[in-house]
Amino acid sequence: STRTWRLVCILIIIVYCNGPPPRKSTEILSGSWPEQTYPEGTQAIYKCRPGYRTLGTIIMVCRSGEWVALNPSRICRKKPCGHPGDTPFGSFQLMVGDEFEFGAKVVYKCDDGYQMLGEIDFRECEADGWTNDVPICEVVKCLPVTGPENGRIISGALEPDQEYYFGQVVNFECNSGFKREGPKEIHCSENGRWSDEKPKCVEISCAAPVIINGYSVSLEKIYKANERFQYKCKPGFEYSERGDTVCTDSGWSPQPSCEEMTCNTPYIPNGIYSPQRIKHRAEDEIRYECKNGFYPATHGNTAKCTSSGWVPAPRCSCKFHSIITCFLIQKLANVVIQMLNHHPRKQGSEYQPQFSVFCCYFSIIYFSSFVKDKLVIVVWLHIWVLYSVPLVFMSVFVPVPCCFYCYCFVI
């Protein structure tokens, strides 16, 4: 038999991968991988850099000339550090990163009135966890303070060598005869310093004041606490309060001054005066006249403006005969009323007048004056009465004035 031989040619193409295999910045390639080609199926194993972690093993394999990840979901992620920790009387802020994970940094800050114990105020999340310890905040303290010379601390005082805490207040007071220059109180501020320098206590002294429209009676130029300065005013001027003043820690009290002497506009009931001015000064003189029935209460009809007011006091007094006239009119009116009320009646006569008196209207007019230095208020009481008079052939009611009374009250 004849055998036939066939030649079969098989073409096998082998594709290689270039080395070394690629890696990410978060990964470390295990083993040694020189720069050469690597055959199909070659595997490269990776691990994460410090501060990163992954679940499972990261493997890349050479396939068709390319390195391909067997498990693409396996990547290196930042390692978490957990909460950095709170500090009493303080707080922190995340300055680097968005989570408490590798690479993050938190910075601590103390509350007002507290300061950090130490210089390190931050923590960083590294591969092994947070660096440094949680900072400690302690209350701010101020150096000891003592009372000023010629003064003392009246509240908030501690032992001479004892420090003060933030917010504590110290009040000062000067001894008698001294005044404070500076703040009344200081407090320990948040930066560990006192809010101000403690005050000084200086001796109280007052320079002799310059008196406008006046002059000094005392001869001293400098006065100490509670010493008095005496002065007088020039003619036509008077003390605003009194003729002396006392040296105090705030200066002279009361403030010495001389004011122009003036008199109030005179009020003369039942009289008029001249000249009429808005302001009457010292030594100004007025002349006044009284109305009918009155006369000047003092000798003459002039008055002068003095430090005591108008001298003599201008006033008009009621003339004595006017008072007598009032009295006589009163008596006469009473008699008339009695006659009208007790008029005899004619029995059986058509003309029988009947008299009745009663008040239906009255008015009061009064004025005041002085009689022998006594105030007299004269009241004129006009009384209108109505009485009926039956007349022959007609009967009408006739209103007529019956009387008026004059009363004098001496007060």
Number of C-alpha atoms within 10 A of each C-alpha: 3 4 4 5 6 5 5 6 6 6 6 6 6 9 15 18 20 17 16 16 22 12 12 12 8 17 20 14 19 10 9 7 13 11 10 10 15 19 17 17 15 14 17 21 15 19 19 20 17 15 20 19 19 15 10 10 14 21 18 22 20 22 17 14 17 16 22 17 16 13 12 10 10 15 19 20 17 20 20 21 20 13 11 20 12 13 15 12 17 18 16 18 11 17 12 15 12 10 15 21 24 23 19 19 22 19 16 21 19 21 16 14 19 21 20 19 13 9 7 14 18 21 22 22 24 20 19 12 17 25 14 12 12 17 25 20 21 16 19 21 23 20 13 14 19 16 20 17 12 17 20 16 17 13 12 13 19 14 10 10 10 13 15 25 19 21 18 15 17 22 18 24 21 23 15 12 16 20 22 20 12 14 14 13 19 19 19 23 20 20 15 19 16 23 15 13 12 20 22 20 22 17 16 19 21 20 14 17 17 12 15 12 16 19 16 17 12 12 9 10 10 13 18 17 19 17 14 15 24 16 20 20 20 14 13 16 19 21 18 15 13 15 18 20 21 20 23 21 20 10 15 23 14 15 15 23 24 22 16 15 20 21 18 12 12 18 12 16 16 19 18 18 17 11 11 12 9 7 11 21 19 20 17 15 16 19 15 18 19 20 14 10 14 20 21 21 20 16 7 12 19 19 22 19 22 19 16 10 16 23 13 17 18 25 24 26 25 26 16 11 10 11 15 11 12 17 15 13 15 16 13 13 15 15 11 12 15 11 12 16 12 11 12 11 11 10 8 7 8 10 13 15 16 15 16 14 15 11 11 9 10 12 11 12 10 12 12 16 22 20 17 11 10 11 15 18 17 20 17 18 16 17 17 18 19 18 18 16 18 17 13 8 5 7 10 9 11 12 12 11 12 19 17 19 19 20 15 14 10 11 7
